[in-house]
Amino acid sequence: MKKILLVFIGLISLGLPAGAQNAETYKRWQWEQLLRTKCCRNCFLVKAPLSRIDLTDADLRGADLRGADFKQATLLNVRLPEPEKYRGADFSGAMWVDGRICKPRSISFCRSD
């Protein structure tokens, strides 16, 4: 019980909600930076919740976006990293960088066929 309490206190002191982040999820401060500035080069945004967000003209070069949720997001003119950096990301219903709307089940790429 003492260990659990110490871990909880440690997470609070770091500004993280207990249980909300681990080594395999996005860094909240980088997510907030992206929303505020539309620039997050080389950020760690694995599994980040980015659905329904307008990211028009954002710079995400070098960012790790694996498994991120971009459902119905606007990605018009976004500078994305190389495709292996967004493997597993869900682009269903998103507006792609060239203005196409991604079809359902657009995982790792925008299906528009």
Buried (B, 14 or more C-beta within 10 A) or exposed (E): EEEEEEEEEEBEEEEBEEEEBEEEBBBBEBBEBBBEEBBBEEBBBBBBBBBEBEBBEBBBBBBBBBBBBBBBBBBBEBBBBEEEBBEEBBBBBBBBBEEBBBEEEBBBEBBEE
